[in-house]
């Protein structure tokens, strides 16, 4: 009985010590972190939400800014176009020439901004359908007589406006399909291709339209079409480069040799084959293109960088 005489003291002691053990457990760093985890997760969740909201707001403001710039460039073009129409073309004096140059410059700026907004604007936005329709209305089928010089010039300007976005790969696949349909080469280019195929050289057309169409098809995921169009360009450029003939390219007065264009199309082909996962063929065209001595142009450097990133 002596053994159990102080049993209540033992229980009391254990009872008193138990809370101390609990306090020690709660004071452990791992347990502290575990208890604080819901609070940390909440803070992290709020922080991520605020960052996402900030990015969304910045994107909305950026879209508004670009839409405002598009409206301004459209108004400027309409004003210059009206001013040109009010001057008699038959006079051909300094006033008409100035008005013509202003109209041409504002037209290029307007198309450039329209394409930029089309590329940047979210496809789900309510404004996008208006922008899309406005871009379609700039195709010469809708605003020029076919086939005329003004028809080819309008398509050429559209290609110039689309080219930077295609080269930098900033166009989504869905939008690239739209751009490819816009830049489909006209019958004059198809006729030229057929003549070169049978060995007959004809007057050079606007090859940049066909080149940009090829890259647009690549961005749209249509590698076979991109390759076929590029093959036609390589055939024409190789034929003329042997004769060392020049060709007007992009803008009036900006003459490039057909050999210079041949180099560019070889790089395009290397890019196409890189996307087709044919590294050996891509390397062959890249090496062949880089052997042609020319001061590297910025967009060609971008193509080379993309090729290297895919290998």
C-alpha positions in Angstrom: 0.0 0.0 0.0 3.0 2.3 0.6 3.7 1.9 -3.0 0.4 3.6 -3.9 0.3 6.0 -1.0 1.4 9.1 -3.0 -0.3 8.1 -6.2 -2.4 11.3 -6.3 0.8 13.4 -6.1 2.3 11.6 -9.1 -0.9 12.3 -11.1 -0.9 15.8 -10.0 2.7 16.2 -11.1 2.1 14.6 -14.4 -1.0 16.7 -14.8 1.0 19.9 -14.2 3.8 18.9 -16.5 1.5 18.0 -19.4 0.7 21.7 -20.4 4.5 22.5 -20.3 5.1 19.7 -22.9 2.4 21.1 -25.1 3.9 24.6 -24.9 7.3 23.2 -25.9 5.8 21.4 -28.9 4.0 24.5 -30.0 7.2 26.5 -29.8 8.9 24.2 -32.3 9.8 26.1 -35.6 8.2 23.4 -37.9 5.0 23.5 -35.9 5.0 27.3 -36.0 5.4 27.3 -39.7 2.6 24.7 -40.1 0.3 26.8 -38.0 1.2 30.0 -39.9 0.9 28.3 -43.3 -2.7 29.3 -44.0 -1.8 32.9 -43.3 1.2 32.7 -45.6 -0.8 31.1 -48.4 -3.4 33.8 -48.0 -0.8 36.5 -48.3 0.8 34.8 -51.3 -2.6 34.3 -53.0 -3.5 38.0 -52.5 -0.1 39.1 -53.8 -0.5 36.9 -57.0 -4.0 38.3 -57.5 -2.8 41.9 -57.1 0.1 41.3 -59.6 -2.3 39.6 -62.1 -4.8 42.5 -61.7 -2.0 45.0 -62.2 -0.9 43.3 -65.4 -4.5 43.1 -66.7 -5.0 46.8 -66.0 -1.7 47.7 -67.8 -2.8 45.6 -70.8 -6.2 47.4 -70.9 -4.5 50.8 -70.7 -2.0 49.8 -73.4 -4.8 48.6 -75.7 -6.6 51.9 -75.2 -3.5 53.9 -76.0 -3.0 51.9 -79.3 -6.6 52.3 -80.2 -6.3 56.0 -79.7 -3.2 56.1 -81.9 -5.0 54.1 -84.6 -7.9 56.6 -84.5 -5.4 59.5 -84.9 -3.5 57.9 -87.8 -6.9 57.1 -89.5 -8.0 60.7 -89.2 -4.7 62.0 -90.5 -4.9 59.7 -93.5 -8.4 60.8 -94.3 -7.5 64.5 -94.0 -4.5 64.1 -96.3 -6.5 62.0 -98.7 -9.2 64.7 -98.9 -6.6 67.4 -99.3 -5.1 65.5 -102.3 -8.5 65.0 -103.9 -9.2 68.7 -103.7 -6.2 69.6 -105.8 -6.5 69.0 -109.5 -4.1 66.2 -110.5 -3.7 67.8 -114.0 -1.9 70.7 -112.5 0.9 68.5 -111.1 2.4 71.5 -109.3 4.3 71.6 -106.1 1.1 71.7 -104.0 -0.2 68.5 -105.6 3.2 66.8 -105.1 3.3 67.8 -101.4 -0.3 66.6 -100.9 0.5 63.3 -102.7 3.6 62.7 -100.5 1.7 63.5 -97.3 -1.2 61.2 -98.3 1.2 58.4 -99.1 3.1 58.8 -95.9 0.0 58.9 -93.7 -1.5 55.9 -95.6 1.6 53.8 -94.7 1.5 54.9 -91.1 -2.2 54.1 -90.8 -1.8 50.6 -92.3 1.2 50.0 -90.0 -0.8 51.0 -86.9 -3.9 49.0 -88.0 -1.9 45.8 -88.4 -0.1 46.4 -85.0 -3.4 46.9 -83.2 -4.8 43.8 -84.9 -1.8 41.7 -83.8 -1.8 43.1 -80.2 -5.5 43.3 -79.4 -7.1 40.3 -77.7 -9.2 38.2 -80.0 -11.9 38.0 -77.4 -12.3 41.8 -77.0 -15.5 43.3 -78.4 -13.3 45.9 -80.3 -11.4 43.1 -82.1 -14.1 42.3 -84.6 -14.2 45.9 -85.7 -10.5 46.0 -86.1 -10.6 42.7 -88.0 -13.2 44.0 -90.4 -11.3 47.3 -90.9 -8.2 45.3 -91.8 -10.1 43.1 -94.3 -11.4 46.3 -95.9 -7.8 47.4 -96.7 -7.3 44.4 -99.0 -7.2 45.7 -102.6 -10.1 43.3 -103.5 -12.3 45.6 -101.4 -10.8 49.0 -102.1 -9.0 48.9 -105.5 -9.6 47.9 -109.1 -8.1 44.6 -110.2 -5.6 44.3 -111.7 -4.0 47.7 -111.6 -0.9 49.4 -110.3 -2.8 50.7 -107.3 -4.0 47.2 -106.5 -0.4 45.9 -106.4 0.8 48.9 -104.4 -2.0 48.4 -101.8 -1.1 44.7 -101.3 2.6 45.6 -101.2 1.9 48.1 -98.4 -0.1 45.5 -96.4 2.8 43.1 -96.7 5.2 45.8 -95.5 3.0 46.4 -92.5 2.6 42.7 -91.6 6.3 41.7 -92.2 7.8 42.9 -88.8 5.2 41.0 -86.8 5.7 37.8 -88.8 9.5 37.9 -88.6 9.4 38.5 -84.8 6.8 35.8 -84.4 4.3 38.0 -82.6 1.3 36.8 -84.5 -0.8 34.1 -83.0 -1.7 31.0 -85.1 -5.3 32.2 -85.5 -4.3 35.7 -86.6 -1.6 34.3 -88.9 -4.2 32.4 -90.8 -6.0 35.8 -91.4 -2.8 37.5 -92.4 -2.0 34.6 -94.8 -5.3 35.0 -96.5 -4.7 38.8 -96.8 -1.3 38.3 -98.4 -2.2 35.6 -100.9 -0.1 36.3 -104.0 -2.1 37.8 -107.0 -2.3 36.2 -110.4 0.6 38.2 -111.8 3.0 36.5 -109.3 1.5 33.1 -110.1 2.1 33.8 -113.8 5.7 34.8 -113.1 6.3 31.6 -111.1 5.0 29.5 -114.1 7.3 31.3 -116.5 10.4 30.7 -114.3 9.4 27.1 -113.9 9.8 26.6 -117.6 13.0 28.7 -117.8 11.5 32.0 -119.0 12.5 35.1 -117.1 9.8 37.8 -116.8 9.5 41.2 -115.2 10.0 40.8 -111.5 6.9 41.3 -109.3 6.6 42.3 -105.7 8.4 39.3 -104.2 8.0 40.6 -100.7 4.3 39.8 -100.9 5.1 36.2 -101.7 7.9 36.1 -99.0 5.6 37.4 -96.3 2.8 35.1 -97.4 5.2 32.2 -97.0 6.2 33.2 -93.5 2.5 33.9 -92.6 1.7 30.3 -93.7 4.6 29.1 -91.5 3.2 31.0 -88.5 -0.2 29.5 -89.3 1.2 26.0 -89.0 1.0 25.3 -92.8 4.6 24.2 -93.3 4.0 22.6 -96.7 2.5 25.7 -98.2 5.3 27.9 -96.7 7.9 25.6 -98.2 6.3 25.5 -101.6 6.1 29.3 -101.8 9.7 29.6 -100.6 10.9 27.2 -103.3 9.4 29.5 -106.0 11.2 32.5 -104.5 14.5 30.6 -104.3 14.1 29.5 -108.0 13.5 33.1 -109.2 16.2 34.7 -107.0 18.8 32.1 -107.9 18.1 32.6 -111.6 18.5 36.4 -111.4 21.3 36.4 -108.9 23.5 34.6 -111.5 22.9 37.6 -113.8 23.6 40.1 -111.0 20.4 42.0 -111.6 18.9 44.4 -109.1 15.3 44.5 -108.1 13.2 47.1 -106.3 12.2 45.7 -103.0 9.9 47.0 -100.2 9.9 50.7 -101.1 10.7 52.8 -104.1 14.3 53.7 -104.4 15.4 50.9 -101.9 17.0 48.6 -104.5 18.4 45.3 -103.4 20.2 42.8 -105.6 18.5 39.5 -106.3 21.5 37.8 -104.7 20.7 39.7 -101.5 17.1 38.5 -101.7 18.4 35.0 -102.4 20.2 35.1 -99.1 17.1 36.2 -97.3 15.0 33.4 -98.8 17.6 30.8 -97.9 17.3 31.9 -94.3 13.5 31.7 -94.6 13.9 28.2 -95.8 16.2 27.3 -92.9 13.6 28.7 -90.6 10.8 26.6 -92.2 12.8 23.4 -92.1 13.7 24.1 -88.4 10.0 24.3 -87.6 9.6 21.0 -89.6 12.2 19.5 -87.2 14.5 18.7 -90.1 17.7 20.0 -88.6 20.1 18.7 -91.2 18.2 20.4 -94.1 17.8 23.6 -92.0 21.5 23.6 -91.4 22.3 23.2 -95.1 20.1 26.3 -96.1 21.4 28.3 -93.2 25.1 27.6 -94.1 24.3 28.3 -97.8 22.7 31.6 -96.9 25.5 32.8 -94.6 28.1 32.1 -97.3 26.6 35.0 -99.3 28.4 38.1 -98.1 26.1 40.9 -97.1 25.8 43.3 -94.2 23.4 41.5 -91.9 20.0 43.1 -91.7 18.2 43.2 -88.3 15.3 41.0 -89.4 17.7 38.4 -90.8 19.5 38.3 -87.5 16.2 37.7 -85.8 15.5 34.8 -88.1 19.0 33.3 -87.4 18.4 33.6 -83.7 15.0 31.8 -84.0 16.7 29.0 -86.0 19.4 28.6 -83.4 16.8 28.5 -80.6 14.9 25.6 -82.3 18.1 23.4 -82.6 
